[in-house]
Amino acid sequence: MATASDSQNQAWIAYLAFQFPSADRFTVGLLSLDKQGFPVDFRFSSPVQPTAMQKALYGATLESWLIQSIAKDLFKDMAHKPQLVITNYKEITSEWLGLPLYLLERGNTVSDLVLVDPLGKKEEELLSVVSQFTIDLQEPFKRIEQALALIPPSR
């Protein structure tokens, strides 16, 4: 069994995945992993579909506001804050998360990562965290996709 001091020595990476099954509906999944690729935490949003009122009030900023708000909520109260986040959605920003953020749209290696915002950390430092992981960098997105598919549809 891992102790608190063991967890402090672990490298933690969180994967933040966005799925858009239709133009105005989406779901967000957050999977935090230790350096062996074992799940430490998993959270998700219910499927989100903005109301007509929200669309009218927020206009063109609605999607951005919803995505940032939901992502921030998912990270709230995590027992183990990750050292960095890898996402598949380019419209999210680090400032809302308070964590260094990478974008991984294609590929599965460290060289395929695009640094969005290091939040004051050196990129070499962040990449050394990623290089400790022994898994394909795209694979956790597949896990999230499979887990989200198990969520029953909202009534």
C-alpha positions as CSV (number, residue, x, y, z in Angstrom):
1,M,0.0,0.0,0.0
2,A,1.3,3.5,-0.9
3,T,2.0,5.9,1.9
4,A,1.7,9.7,1.8
5,S,5.4,10.1,1.3
6,D,5.3,7.6,-1.6
7,S,2.6,9.7,-3.3
8,Q,4.7,12.8,-3.0
9,N,7.5,11.1,-4.9
10,Q,5.3,9.9,-7.7
11,A,5.0,11.7,-11.0
12,W,1.3,12.6,-11.6
13,I,-0.1,13.5,-15.0
14,A,-3.7,14.3,-15.6
15,Y,-5.5,13.8,-18.9
16,L,-8.3,16.1,-19.7
17,A,-10.4,14.8,-22.5
18,F,-13.3,16.5,-24.3
19,Q,-15.9,14.7,-26.4
20,F,-18.4,16.4,-28.7
21,P,-21.1,13.9,-29.8
22,S,-23.0,16.8,-31.4
23,A,-22.4,20.4,-32.2
24,D,-23.9,21.7,-29.0
25,R,-23.4,18.9,-26.6
26,F,-20.2,17.7,-24.9
27,T,-18.8,15.7,-22.0
28,V,-15.5,16.1,-20.2
29,G,-13.4,13.4,-18.5
30,L,-10.4,13.8,-16.2
31,L,-8.0,10.9,-15.5
32,S,-5.1,11.3,-13.2
33,L,-2.3,8.7,-13.5
34,D,0.8,7.7,-11.5
35,K,4.0,7.1,-13.4
36,Q,3.2,3.5,-14.0
37,G,0.0,4.6,-15.7
38,F,-2.3,3.4,-12.9
39,P,-5.4,5.5,-12.3
40,V,-5.2,7.7,-9.2
41,D,-8.4,9.7,-9.8
42,F,-11.2,9.8,-12.4
43,R,-13.9,12.4,-12.7
44,F,-16.3,13.4,-15.4
45,S,-19.0,15.9,-16.2
46,S,-22.5,14.9,-17.0
47,P,-23.3,15.5,-20.7
48,V,-23.6,19.3,-21.1
49,Q,-26.1,20.9,-23.5
50,P,-26.4,24.7,-23.1
51,T,-29.9,26.1,-22.8
52,A,-31.4,28.7,-25.2
53,M,-31.1,31.3,-22.4
54,Q,-27.4,30.5,-21.9
55,K,-26.8,30.7,-25.7
56,A,-28.5,34.1,-25.8
57,L,-26.7,35.5,-22.7
58,Y,-23.2,34.2,-23.4
59,G,-23.2,34.5,-27.2
60,A,-19.9,33.5,-28.8
61,T,-18.2,33.1,-25.4
62,L,-20.5,30.3,-24.2
63,E,-18.5,27.3,-25.3
64,S,-15.3,28.7,-23.9
65,W,-16.9,29.7,-20.6
66,L,-18.6,26.3,-20.1
67,I,-15.4,24.4,-21.0
68,Q,-13.2,26.4,-18.7
69,S,-15.7,26.3,-15.8
70,I,-16.3,22.5,-16.1
71,A,-12.6,21.7,-16.4
72,K,-11.8,23.9,-13.3
73,D,-14.6,22.1,-11.4
74,L,-13.2,18.7,-12.2
75,F,-9.8,19.6,-10.7
76,K,-11.3,21.1,-7.6
77,D,-10.6,19.1,-4.4
78,M,-8.4,16.5,-6.0
79,A,-6.4,14.5,-3.4
80,H,-3.3,14.4,-5.7
81,K,-2.7,17.5,-7.8
82,P,-1.0,16.5,-11.0
83,Q,2.3,18.1,-12.0
84,L,0.9,18.8,-15.5
85,V,-2.1,18.3,-17.7
86,I,-2.4,16.8,-21.2
87,T,-5.5,17.7,-23.1
88,N,-7.0,17.0,-26.5
89,Y,-8.8,20.3,-26.8
90,K,-6.9,23.4,-27.9
91,E,-9.3,26.0,-26.5
92,I,-8.6,25.4,-22.8
93,T,-6.0,27.6,-21.0
94,S,-3.7,27.0,-18.0
95,E,-4.8,30.1,-16.2
96,W,-8.1,28.5,-15.3
97,L,-6.5,25.2,-14.2
98,G,-3.5,26.6,-12.4
99,L,-1.4,23.8,-13.8
100,P,1.0,23.5,-16.7
101,L,-0.8,22.4,-19.8
102,Y,0.1,20.4,-22.9
103,L,-1.9,19.7,-26.0
104,L,-1.7,16.3,-27.7
105,E,-3.9,16.2,-30.8
106,R,-1.9,13.6,-32.8
107,G,0.9,11.2,-32.2
108,N,1.9,9.5,-29.0
109,T,5.4,10.6,-28.1
110,V,6.9,13.4,-26.0
111,S,7.9,15.2,-29.2
112,D,4.2,15.4,-30.2
113,L,3.3,17.4,-27.2
114,V,2.6,21.1,-27.7
115,L,3.2,23.3,-24.7
116,V,0.2,25.6,-24.2
117,D,1.4,27.3,-21.0
118,P,4.2,26.2,-18.5
119,L,2.9,28.5,-15.7
120,G,6.5,29.5,-14.9
121,K,8.0,26.0,-15.0
122,K,10.8,25.2,-17.4
123,E,9.7,23.0,-20.2
124,E,12.7,20.6,-19.6
125,E,11.4,20.1,-16.1
126,L,7.9,19.3,-17.4
127,L,9.2,17.0,-20.2
128,S,11.3,15.1,-17.6
129,V,8.0,14.3,-15.7
130,V,6.4,13.0,-18.9
131,S,9.4,10.9,-19.8
132,Q,9.0,9.0,-16.5
133,F,5.8,7.5,-17.8
134,T,6.0,4.2,-19.6
135,I,2.7,4.4,-21.5
136,D,1.7,5.5,-24.9
137,L,0.7,9.1,-24.4
138,Q,-2.6,8.7,-26.4
139,E,-3.7,5.6,-24.6
140,P,-5.2,7.4,-21.5
141,F,-7.5,9.3,-23.9
142,K,-8.9,6.0,-25.1
143,R,-9.5,4.9,-21.5
144,I,-11.4,8.1,-20.8
145,E,-13.5,7.6,-24.0
146,Q,-14.4,4.1,-23.0
147,A,-15.3,5.2,-19.5
148,L,-17.4,8.1,-20.7
149,A,-19.3,5.7,-23.1
150,L,-20.4,3.8,-19.9
151,I,-22.3,6.9,-18.6
152,P,-26.0,6.4,-19.0
153,P,-27.7,9.1,-21.2
154,S,-29.3,12.0,-19.3
155,R,-33.1,11.9,-19.1
